[in-house]
Amino acid sequence: MLGFLVNEKEIKELEYLLKREMDEILFDFDDNRIDYVVKHAMEERYKILFRLFKRVAAPAECSRYMRKAIHK
């Protein structure tokens, strides 16, 4: 396990960057032109970003970015 120290301003910046990236991925999920394989990679990336986001954001903010489970 690794750790690092950040101040409040840096946490807000991290939160902003993660939100922006997750919003972009969520937008792209609705694009029918994107292949299934690419969407699968996007899903994996989204999971990693969301796990990071949960560490810096308030629970109310996290609920906005939770994805519904997809049954295959």
ChimeraX commands (.cxc) that place a marker at each C-alpha (Angstrom):
marker #1 position 0.00,0.00,0.00 radius 0.5
marker #1 position 1.22,3.48,-0.84 radius 0.5
marker #1 position 0.17,6.78,0.62 radius 0.5
marker #1 position 0.83,10.47,0.15 radius 0.5
marker #1 position -0.02,13.69,1.93 radius 0.5
marker #1 position -2.15,16.32,0.26 radius 0.5
marker #1 position -3.59,19.54,1.53 radius 0.5
marker #1 position -7.22,20.64,1.21 radius 0.5
marker #1 position -6.62,22.60,-1.99 radius 0.5
marker #1 position -4.97,19.59,-3.62 radius 0.5
marker #1 position -7.87,17.36,-2.58 radius 0.5
marker #1 position -10.32,19.74,-4.25 radius 0.5
marker #1 position -8.20,19.70,-7.41 radius 0.5
marker #1 position -8.07,15.89,-7.40 radius 0.5
marker #1 position -11.84,15.76,-6.90 radius 0.5
marker #1 position -12.37,18.17,-9.81 radius 0.5
marker #1 position -10.09,16.20,-12.17 radius 0.5
marker #1 position -11.69,12.87,-11.27 radius 0.5
marker #1 position -15.20,14.28,-11.75 radius 0.5
marker #1 position -14.26,15.68,-15.14 radius 0.5
marker #1 position -12.78,12.40,-16.31 radius 0.5
marker #1 position -15.71,10.34,-15.01 radius 0.5
marker #1 position -18.21,12.71,-16.64 radius 0.5
marker #1 position -16.42,12.26,-19.96 radius 0.5
marker #1 position -16.51,8.47,-19.65 radius 0.5
marker #1 position -20.19,8.50,-18.67 radius 0.5
marker #1 position -20.95,10.64,-21.71 radius 0.5
marker #1 position -19.05,8.25,-23.99 radius 0.5
marker #1 position -20.92,5.20,-22.63 radius 0.5
marker #1 position -24.01,6.45,-24.47 radius 0.5
marker #1 position -22.20,6.64,-27.81 radius 0.5
marker #1 position -23.35,3.68,-29.93 radius 0.5
marker #1 position -20.40,4.06,-32.30 radius 0.5
marker #1 position -17.95,2.89,-29.63 radius 0.5
marker #1 position -17.11,-0.82,-29.82 radius 0.5
marker #1 position -17.90,-3.22,-26.95 radius 0.5
marker #1 position -14.21,-3.94,-26.32 radius 0.5
marker #1 position -13.47,-0.24,-25.94 radius 0.5
marker #1 position -16.46,0.22,-23.64 radius 0.5
marker #1 position -15.20,-2.65,-21.50 radius 0.5
marker #1 position -11.83,-0.88,-21.14 radius 0.5
marker #1 position -13.69,2.34,-20.31 radius 0.5
marker #1 position -15.65,0.49,-17.62 radius 0.5
marker #1 position -12.41,-0.76,-16.04 radius 0.5
marker #1 position -10.96,2.76,-16.09 radius 0.5
marker #1 position -14.16,4.17,-14.59 radius 0.5
marker #1 position -13.99,1.68,-11.71 radius 0.5
marker #1 position -10.43,2.75,-10.88 radius 0.5
marker #1 position -11.32,6.46,-11.05 radius 0.5
marker #1 position -14.40,5.94,-8.90 radius 0.5
marker #1 position -12.40,4.10,-6.23 radius 0.5
marker #1 position -10.00,7.05,-6.11 radius 0.5
marker #1 position -12.91,9.49,-6.05 radius 0.5
marker #1 position -14.49,7.73,-3.06 radius 0.5
marker #1 position -11.33,8.44,-1.08 radius 0.5
marker #1 position -11.49,12.22,-1.52 radius 0.5
marker #1 position -15.17,13.08,-2.05 radius 0.5
marker #1 position -18.14,13.32,0.29 radius 0.5
marker #1 position -20.56,10.36,0.25 radius 0.5
marker #1 position -23.31,12.53,-1.26 radius 0.5
marker #1 position -21.02,13.37,-4.19 radius 0.5
marker #1 position -20.09,9.72,-4.64 radius 0.5
marker #1 position -23.71,8.66,-5.02 radius 0.5
marker #1 position -24.01,10.92,-8.07 radius 0.5
marker #1 position -21.30,8.93,-9.86 radius 0.5
marker #1 position -22.37,5.40,-8.89 radius 0.5
marker #1 position -23.18,3.25,-11.89 radius 0.5
marker #1 position -26.01,0.77,-11.99 radius 0.5
marker #1 position -25.02,-2.87,-12.13 radius 0.5
marker #1 position -25.13,-4.30,-15.64 radius 0.5
marker #1 position -26.34,-7.90,-15.81 radius 0.5
marker #1 position -24.73,-9.91,-18.58 radius 0.5
marker link #1:1,2 radius 0.2
marker link #1:2,3 radius 0.2
marker link #1:3,4 radius 0.2
marker link #1:4,5 radius 0.2
marker link #1:5,6 radius 0.2
marker link #1:6,7 radius 0.2
marker link #1:7,8 radius 0.2
marker link #1:8,9 radius 0.2
marker link #1:9,10 radius 0.2
marker link #1:10,11 radius 0.2
marker link #1:11,12 radius 0.2
marker link #1:12,13 radius 0.2
marker link #1:13,14 radius 0.2
marker link #1:14,15 radius 0.2
marker link #1:15,16 radius 0.2
marker link #1:16,17 radius 0.2
marker link #1:17,18 radius 0.2
marker link #1:18,19 radius 0.2
marker link #1:19,20 radius 0.2
marker link #1:20,21 radius 0.2
marker link #1:21,22 radius 0.2
marker link #1:22,23 radius 0.2
marker link #1:23,24 radius 0.2
marker link #1:24,25 radius 0.2
marker link #1:25,26 radius 0.2
marker link #1:26,27 radius 0.2
marker link #1:27,28 radius 0.2
marker link #1:28,29 radius 0.2
marker link #1:29,30 radius 0.2
marker link #1:30,31 radius 0.2
marker link #1:31,32 radius 0.2
marker link #1:32,33 radius 0.2
marker link #1:33,34 radius 0.2
marker link #1:34,35 radius 0.2
marker link #1:35,36 radius 0.2
marker link #1:36,37 radius 0.2
marker link #1:37,38 radius 0.2
marker link #1:38,39 radius 0.2
marker link #1:39,40 radius 0.2
marker link #1:40,41 radius 0.2
marker link #1:41,42 radius 0.2
marker link #1:42,43 radius 0.2
marker link #1:43,44 radius 0.2
marker link #1:44,45 radius 0.2
marker link #1:45,46 radius 0.2
marker link #1:46,47 radius 0.2
marker link #1:47,48 radius 0.2
marker link #1:48,49 radius 0.2
marker link #1:49,50 radius 0.2
marker link #1:50,51 radius 0.2
marker link #1:51,52 radius 0.2
marker link #1:52,53 radius 0.2
marker link #1:53,54 radius 0.2
marker link #1:54,55 radius 0.2
marker link #1:55,56 radius 0.2
marker link #1:56,57 radius 0.2
marker link #1:57,58 radius 0.2
marker link #1:58,59 radius 0.2
marker link #1:59,60 radius 0.2
marker link #1:60,61 radius 0.2
marker link #1:61,62 radius 0.2
marker link #1:62,63 radius 0.2
marker link #1:63,64 radius 0.2
marker link #1:64,65 radius 0.2
marker link #1:65,66 radius 0.2
marker link #1:66,67 radius 0.2
marker link #1:67,68 radius 0.2
marker link #1:68,69 radius 0.2
marker link #1:69,70 radius 0.2
marker link #1:70,71 radius 0.2
marker link #1:71,72 radius 0.2
view
